[in-house]
Amino acid sequence: MKENLVYCCVFFNKDYLKLLDLLLKSMKIYSSLDSFDFLVITNPEFKPNIDELSLRLGLELNTYCLQFTTFFQAACARLFIFDYSKAKHYKKFLYLDTDILIKGDLAPLFELPIKELLYGIESGTIDSPSFGSQFFSNEKPKETPGINSGTLLFLNSTVIHGLFSRIRLHIETFTYEGNNPPYCMDQPFINFHAIKDSLYDNFLLNPYVSLYEGSDEVSNYETSLICHFSFPIGNFAHKHFRMINFFKKLLLEGRSELQLEVIGKRYCWNTGYIRFSSDALETSWGNGTFSFLDSRTIVASWNSFEHILRFNHDFSEYFSIRILPLDFEYISGSSGNIDDVMFKQYHWNSGNIVFDRGFLVTTWGRGTYEPLGKYEYKISWSGIDHTIRFNDDFTSFTSRVTGSDNISYHNINTSLKDSIPELSEYIEYSRKDSRKLIYFCVFHNPDYFKLLSLLLESLQKYSPLDSETDLLIFTSEDLLDHVEHLKSYGFELKVQTFSFKTMHEAGCARLHIFDFKEIDNYEKILYLDTDILVQGNLMRLFDCLEEDKLYATKEYDVYGAGHGGYFFDFRKIDKKQDSLNSGTLLFYNSAAIRRIFKDIHTHIRNLVGKNTLWPLCMDQPFLSYHFIKNSMCNLDSLFPLICLKGERPAELLESHCIIHFVWPIGNALHKLQRMLEYGLNSKV
């Protein structure tokens, strides 16, 4: 018998034995086992399964069987550790939830100098029901950080034994009185008693435990030994999926130091591409990882998929078997260069097609494309497949509908590039005043006034404006009644109306800022999308303005339709060049800025009426192209101040004073719901 005990609990849901299986396998691979015993607290029905697991993995697993009748009782099983007959023989206990993977040696945890306290990692605050808010009155400040109960380290002492006894008594009384179990089961009770009695430490373990909640990105990965997949609570399938993906990735880390000839090469992959750099895998769908298994085999992973790739002798072709999910899907490809056709537009009968990043854009809707070789592609839309073959310089191609012998001919449509104007003449300009202007645009959809209402409320709460700053709204005559409702926030709102005929014109409304009749009164100008909340002093943005450039935050790269990809010449610019998000734009009222805005207007006018497809994101690709091409863009100064909350979780920092709900584009009500859920007490 060793000095320390690691234990976990499994009851009711047999699926959680699969999580235990992963936990034990990861522990056996990555941790020494000399410093602790392992105990599973379970029900009698699961004991044979635990014994079988012990035999199969070659691990000595002790069991302590308890017969609980309710799920809530079973969820509190960790509190019964001192009832275990052999508990008295151990000095220290480490409790682990079953939704945990081990990635380092656990022995150092038992060498930490701990006191008679309950040690866990910091999570949430006691203002949340998950951390005991329903039990606290005024014992501690509401912002007191809570304890995640998934990993607990403690001494075998009378003090901790007494703490667990009080928690159990509280739970029994709570249940007897007919209350429903809390969402986080015994965690609120553990938090309440440990924090109320000052018998806790939620700092010591923080470097050693990574908490994977809604995101698979953590800040302490390099130092952590324990990976806890706490989200979503009670959802086995979701947890299991995340854990097996993480575990497989962990297992494949650094398996070989071989360097194959694929480094720097790019390969076709269905409708997109994959590219191997020295330290990462770049794909059409996001970045991933890869490692070498032997001289012609690679394991590659991205977006929760994993593939084994086998190359031919000269690495010009490959075939792939997908191993995650384990459906063994077969894919083959070659090193044909998709850059040859990317963002090029081709005539197709009365319409056009564009090869966009990851999909095909057509006059009749989106489709797909798949490289079959350097010059041959399969393209599909509206349920019809075509095989096309390009000429040597990719300026024309022949097409044939699958199953047909009829061949048609198509050539390139250069209107997207031909529409780009030369840089216009520089015209001197001098303003009359040095005030600051913040402006917004709302057209067509009145729901965006609900978003603007939230923005103004957050501005009122968190960013008092100085007397030199005015607010301006661009809108249409038919929406003026909505402006009246915004005056309740106490701001003096300037308004200018426009009569735009199309959605695209309205989507480019911010470009008309120099048509504002009072614009000469302002030196510094800030544009904000309406799907923004302010949580800090907005005046800090104006302090960033030094150079005579357009200030924005970086988002993605220029190799995308919504970021200027249709217009850039990628022989002259790196496609990995950072692009901008146009939701926050800061600039001087200067001749240099006015000239670029004028050129964007000209560019858009040149495309109107042409037989062409328009790029995504309204005027954003035009802004990106013209300001970046002319070296008139600063993407660094505002970056620490703006958080872009897209489809995937984003890390929120103290420095952020703008929260921009960029996703989903064009869905005002979805954005509204997300903004409200963020926590602002809205009047909407």
VENJOLIN-V910411 format. One record per residue. PHI is phi as a letter, one per 40 degrees, with the letter a starting at -180 (* if undefined). PSI is psi in whole degrees, -180 to 180 (NA if undefined). NEAR is the number of other ideal C-beta (glycine too) atoms within 8 Angstrom. Layout:
BEGIN
((PHI,PSI,NEAR) (PHI,PSI,NEAR))
END
This chain:
BEGIN
((*,134,4) (c,176,9) (c,-24,8) (b,156,13) (b,128,13) (b,133,13) (a,157,14) (a,176,14) (b,138,11) (b,121,12) (a,155,12) (g,-63,5) (c,108,6) (c,-24,6) (d,-28,9) (c,-12,10) (c,-28,12) (c,-36,9) (c,-40,14) (c,-39,13) (d,-45,10) (c,-42,13) (d,-48,14) (c,-39,13) (c,-44,10) (c,-37,13) (c,-41,12) (c,-35,11) (c,-44,8) (b,-11,9) (b,144,12) (c,153,7) (b,11,9) (c,-20,5) (b,0,10) (a,157,13) (c,166,11) (b,131,14) (b,138,13) (b,118,14) (c,123,16) (a,-177,14) (c,160,12) (d,-32,7) (c,-29,4) (c,-8,12) (d,-42,11) (c,-35,6) (c,-40,9) (c,-42,14) (c,-41,10) (c,-40,8) (c,-41,14) (d,-44,10) (c,-44,7) (c,-37,6) (c,-7,10) (g,34,5) (b,142,10) (c,106,6) (b,122,12) (c,152,9) (b,148,11) (b,111,10) (c,131,9) (b,143,9) (b,97,6) (b,151,9) (b,-16,4) (b,156,6) (c,-38,8) (c,-42,10) (d,-46,9) (c,-35,12) (c,-15,10) (b,11,12) (c,-30,12) (c,-24,12) (c,-7,11) (c,13,11) (c,-33,12) (c,-9,9) (c,-13,5) (c,131,10) (c,-27,4) (c,6,8) (c,-34,12) (c,-17,5) (c,-9,5) (b,149,13) (c,-39,6) (b,148,13) (b,142,15) (b,113,15) (c,138,12) (b,132,12) (c,159,10) (c,-16,11) (c,48,10) (b,144,14) (b,144,13) (c,130,14) (b,10,10) (a,175,9) (c,126,8) (c,-16,16) (d,-43,11) (d,-26,9) (c,-36,11) (c,-10,12) (c,-5,5) (c,140,8) (c,89,3) (b,156,11) (b,-170,6) (c,66,7) (b,163,10) (c,119,13) (b,126,12) (a,179,16) (c,154,11) (c,135,10) (a,133,11) (g,-165,9) (b,163,10) (c,5,16) (c,-5,7) (b,143,9) (d,-24,10) (c,-16,10) (b,24,16) (g,15,14) (d,-30,11) (c,-13,7) (b,-29,7) (c,146,13) (b,-90,3) (b,23,4) (c,-38,6) (b,154,9) (c,145,4) (c,-27,9) (c,6,6) (d,126,9) (c,143,10) (c,-172,16) (b,128,17) (c,125,14) (c,9,12) (c,-23,12) (b,117,16) (b,129,12) (b,132,14) (a,159,12) (c,155,11) (c,88,12) (b,161,8) (c,-30,5) (c,-49,9) (c,-37,14) (d,-43,10) (c,-40,8) (d,-48,13) (c,-36,11) (c,-42,9) (c,-39,9) (c,-45,13) (c,-41,11) (c,-42,8) (c,-45,11) (c,-42,13) (c,-45,8) (c,-44,8) (d,-44,9) (c,-41,10) (c,-32,6) (c,2,6) (g,15,4) (c,148,6) (c,146,3) (c,142,8) (c,160,11) (d,-40,6) (c,25,11) (f,-117,9) (c,-7,13) (d,-43,14) (c,-37,15) (c,-43,14) (c,-45,13) (c,-47,14) (d,-52,13) (c,-41,13) (c,-41,12) (c,-43,16) (d,-40,9) (c,6,7) (f,44,5) (b,46,11) (a,159,11) (a,116,11) (b,35,13) (b,-43,6) (d,-40,8) (c,-9,14) (d,-40,10) (c,-19,6) (c,-11,10) (b,121,13) (c,126,10) (b,110,11) (c,99,13) (c,-109,6) (c,-16,4) (b,153,9) (c,21,6) (b,130,4) (b,160,10) (c,-13,3) (b,28,10) (d,-38,7) (c,-30,4) (b,-13,6) (c,150,14) (b,-24,12) (b,133,15) (b,114,12) (b,117,14) (c,79,12) (c,-15,11) (b,142,8) (c,144,6) (d,129,7) (g,0,4) (c,91,7) (d,-49,11) (d,-43,7) (c,-46,9) (c,-46,12) (c,-42,12) (c,-46,9) (c,-40,11) (c,-42,13) (c,-33,10) (c,-46,11) (c,-43,13) (c,-43,12) (c,-41,11) (c,-41,11) (c,-44,10) (c,-32,7) (c,0,9) (c,126,7) (f,43,4) (c,-23,8) (a,148,8) (c,9,4) (c,148,7) (b,108,5) (c,174,11) (c,2,5) (c,-15,10) (d,127,9) (g,-6,6) (c,154,10) (b,138,9) (b,145,13) (c,142,11) (a,100,11) (f,-121,8) (c,-3,10) (b,-144,11) (a,163,10) (b,146,12) (b,131,10) (c,115,10) (b,-180,9) (c,-24,5) (b,7,3) (a,163,8) (b,123,14) (b,131,8) (b,169,14) (c,-18,9) (b,12,7) (h,169,6) (c,156,7) (a,-162,12) (b,161,9) (a,157,10) (a,159,11) (c,134,12) (b,-38,9) (a,-167,7) (c,-19,5) (b,15,9) (b,136,11) (b,144,13) (b,126,14) (b,139,13) (b,137,14) (a,149,11) (f,42,7) (g,17,5) (b,153,9) (a,137,12) (b,145,12) (b,119,11) (b,131,11) (b,121,8) (c,156,12) (c,-178,8) (c,-31,5) (b,11,4) (g,27,12) (c,-20,6) (b,161,9) (a,162,12) (b,156,9) (b,141,13) (b,125,9) (c,128,13) (b,-6,9) (a,112,11) (c,162,5) (c,62,6) (b,-4,5) (f,37,7) (c,136,6) (b,133,7) (b,142,10) (b,156,8) (a,179,12) (b,177,12) (c,25,10) (d,144,12) (c,108,7) (c,-20,12) (d,-23,7) (c,-30,9) (b,-10,9) (d,129,12) (g,10,10) (c,144,9) (b,137,14) (b,141,13) (c,141,10) (a,99,9) (f,-121,4) (c,-3,4) (b,-152,10) (a,161,13) (b,147,14) (b,134,14) (c,102,11) (c,174,11) (c,98,11) (g,-9,7) (a,166,10) (b,131,15) (b,130,11) (b,165,14) (c,-23,8) (b,9,6) (h,175,6) (c,154,7) (a,-162,13) (b,160,10) (a,151,12) (a,119,10) (c,130,12) (b,-12,7) (i,-172,7) (c,-40,8) (b,-5,8) (b,135,11) (b,151,12) (b,125,12) (b,149,14) (a,140,11) (a,155,12) (f,33,6) (g,9,4) (b,131,8) (b,140,8) (b,146,11) (b,125,11) (b,149,13) (b,124,8) (c,158,12) (c,-179,8) (c,-32,5) (b,12,4) (g,31,10) (c,-11,6) (a,167,9) (a,162,11) (b,150,9) (b,149,12) (a,127,12) (c,134,9) (d,128,9) (g,0,3) (b,155,6) (c,-5,4) (c,131,6) (b,135,7) (b,160,7) (b,140,8) (b,150,11) (b,172,8) (c,146,10) (b,110,11) (c,12,7) (c,-32,11) (c,-44,13) (c,-36,8) (c,-24,7) (c,-11,11) (c,121,8) (c,158,9) (c,156,3) (c,125,6) (c,171,9) (c,141,4) (c,123,7) (b,123,7) (c,145,5) (a,139,8) (b,128,4) (c,166,10) (c,-27,5) (a,176,8) (b,30,6) (c,172,10) (b,145,13) (b,132,13) (b,129,14) (b,156,15) (b,161,14) (b,131,11) (b,119,14) (b,153,13) (g,-58,5) (b,107,7) (c,-16,7) (c,-25,9) (c,-17,11) (c,-28,14) (c,-39,10) (c,-42,14) (c,-34,13) (c,-44,14) (c,-41,15) (d,-47,14) (c,-36,11) (c,-43,12) (c,-36,13) (c,-42,13) (c,-40,9) (c,-40,7) (b,-6,10) (a,83,12) (c,137,4) (c,145,11) (c,171,7) (c,-9,4) (c,8,6) (b,131,11) (b,159,10) (b,139,13) (b,139,13) (b,127,15) (c,127,14) (a,-170,13) (b,162,12) (d,-38,6) (c,-9,4) (b,9,12) (c,-30,11) (c,-32,6) (c,-28,11) (c,-37,13) (d,-38,7) (c,-22,9) (c,-15,14) (c,-12,9) (c,-15,6) (c,-1,10) (g,5,5) (c,144,11) (c,114,5) (b,121,10) (c,145,9) (b,138,9) (b,133,10) (b,151,9) (b,153,11) (b,80,6) (c,141,9) (c,-26,4) (b,161,6) (c,-37,6) (c,-40,8) (d,-46,9) (c,-36,13) (c,-14,9) (b,17,12) (d,-34,12) (c,-22,12) (c,-13,9) (c,16,10) (d,-31,11) (c,2,8) (c,-5,7) (c,130,10) (c,-21,5) (b,16,7) (c,-27,11) (c,-11,8) (c,-2,8) (b,140,15) (c,-44,9) (b,137,12) (b,134,13) (b,121,14) (c,138,12) (b,131,12) (c,158,10) (c,-17,12) (c,50,12) (b,143,13) (b,142,12) (b,131,14) (b,17,9) (a,-179,12) (c,111,8) (c,-21,14) (c,-20,10) (c,-30,10) (c,-43,15) (c,-32,11) (c,-21,6) (c,-19,11) (c,109,11) (b,-56,4) (c,158,5) (c,71,7) (b,171,9) (c,124,14) (b,129,12) (a,174,14) (c,151,12) (c,147,10) (a,122,10) (f,-152,7) (b,176,10) (c,-6,15) (c,60,10) (a,147,11) (c,-39,14) (c,0,10) (b,24,16) (h,4,14) (d,-31,16) (c,-22,11) (b,-33,11) (c,148,12) (c,105,6) (c,6,9) (c,-16,3) (b,-10,5) (b,141,10) (c,126,4) (c,-12,9) (c,2,6) (d,130,9) (d,142,10) (b,-178,14) (b,154,17) (c,126,14) (c,10,13) (c,-23,11) (b,116,17) (b,130,12) (b,133,15) (a,161,12) (c,153,10) (c,85,14) (b,166,9) (c,-38,9) (c,-43,10) (c,-43,13) (d,-37,12) (c,-43,13) (c,-42,13) (c,-40,11) (c,-42,9) (c,-34,12) (c,-43,13) (d,-45,9) (c,-43,10) (d,-46,13) (c,-42,11) (c,-36,7) (c,-27,11) (c,-23,12) (c,130,6) (g,-7,3) (c,153,8) (c,85,8) (a,159,11) (c,140,11) (c,146,5) (c,162,12) (c,165,5) (g,34,11) (f,-116,6) (c,-4,13) (d,-45,12) (c,-31,16) (c,-44,13) (c,-46,13) (c,-49,14) (c,-53,13) (c,-40,13) (c,-37,13) (c,-43,15) (d,-36,8) (c,15,8) (f,43,5) (b,32,12) (b,130,10) (b,114,10) (b,7,10) (b,-39,6) (c,-39,7) (c,-14,15) (d,-42,9) (c,-11,7) (b,-9,13) (b,129,13) (b,120,11) (c,111,11) (c,98,11) (c,-148,7) (c,-32,4) (b,153,5) (d,145,6) (b,145,8) (c,127,7) (c,128,6) (b,158,7) (c,-29,3) (c,-18,7) (c,125,13) (b,-5,14) (b,129,16) (b,115,12) (b,117,14) (c,82,12) (c,-18,11) (b,145,7) (c,141,7) (c,129,6) (g,-2,4) (b,89,7) (c,-42,12) (c,-36,7) (c,-44,8) (c,-42,12) (d,-45,13) (c,-44,8) (c,-39,10) (c,-40,14) (c,-41,10) (c,-22,6) (c,-24,9) (h,3,4) (c,132,10) (c,92,3) (c,154,9) (c,-7,5) (c,NA,7))
END
